[in-house]
Amino acid sequence: MSDDAATGASEASSGGGNGEPQLEEVPRQTKSLTIGAVCKGLQQEFPDISISKIRYLEDQKLLTPRRTPGGYRLYSAADVSRLRTILRLQRDEFLPLAVIRQELAAGRSFDDPPAAAAAGAGGTAGGAAAKPADGARPGAALRRLTLSVRDRGAAYSLDDVVEQTGAEPRLVQELEDFGIVKGEVREGKRYYDETEREIVRAVSELSRYGVAGRNLRVFKSSAEREAALLQQILAPALRSRNPERRKEAVEALENLAAVASHLKHLLLVRDLRKIAK
C-alpha cells in the first residue's frame, strides 16, 4: 500500500471531530500518522510543507519513520517533533541541512521553546513586544524571526516600530536617509514590514556601540552583492513561466540564502578570532 493510499484512514483515526489532525494535537499523538496526516497537521504553522519535502528530508537522513510491511511510512510523536524542529531551524534560523543535522545530533529540540522566544514572535501591527529585563546582556533583545523572501509579513507604523524595538524615531529617519529601510506610504502614512522592523532593532543595538547610519553602507553593499549573485544563479528559473518551476526556484533561493548567511557568519567568526588574539 502506498503512503497516499493510507493517508485517509490514518487521518480519520488520528484527527479531531472533523477528521483533520489539529496542529496542537500532533506532539501529543498516541497513534502513528501517515505522511499525509503529518503534512496536513503541520500546514497551519508551515504553509509550504509538502509530502515531497518530507520525503526529501528523509532522503537526507534527517528523518527515519517506521515502515509497515506494505511499505508506507508511519510517523511517531517523536518523528513529528523532530520534523517540526527541522522546519523551524530552516525557517527561523535559516540553517542549511548540514548544520541542522549537527544541531539535532547535539539534542536541539523545540518541544519546550523558552518563553522569551514566544514573546518575541512578531504579530499584528500595534502589538507591543516584551522588553528585555534590566541587566540583560547586550543583544538579548535580538532574535531570529520567521522571515521569508515570499512574504513581507505584517505592516508596522513608525510608532509601532519605535515601541517594539526601543529605537529613537530619529534613528529610523537616519536609516531612511541612508537607504537602509524604505517603508511604504499608505494613505499618507508610512509603514514598515517585519524585515525592516528587525533591521531597526538590530541597528538600535549597534548604535549602543557608536555605530551610525553612515557606517551601515558596508552591510547594505554586501547584502546587495550577495542578492545579485544568488539572482544570477537562479535567474532562468525565477523568470520561468512555469509556476511549479518558479516556486522551486524561490525555495532554492531561500536555501541558498541560508547557506550564504551561514558561510558569511563563519568567515566573520574566523576573522574576529584573529582580532581577539
Secondary structure, 3 states (H helix, E strand, C coil): CCHHHHHHHHHHHHCCCCCCCCHHHHHHCCCCECHHHHHHHHCCCCCCCCHHHHHHHHHCCCCCCEECCCCCEEECHHHHHHHHHHHHHHHHHCCCHHHHHHHHHCCCCCCCCCHHHHHHCCCCCCCCCCCCCCCCCCCCCCCCCCCECCECCCCEEHHHHHHHHCCCHHHHHHHHHCCCCCCEEECCEEEECHHHHHHHHHHHHHHCCCCCHHHHHHHHHHHHHHHHHHHHHHHHHHCCCCHHHHHHHHHHHHHHHHHHHHHHHHHHHHHHHHHHC
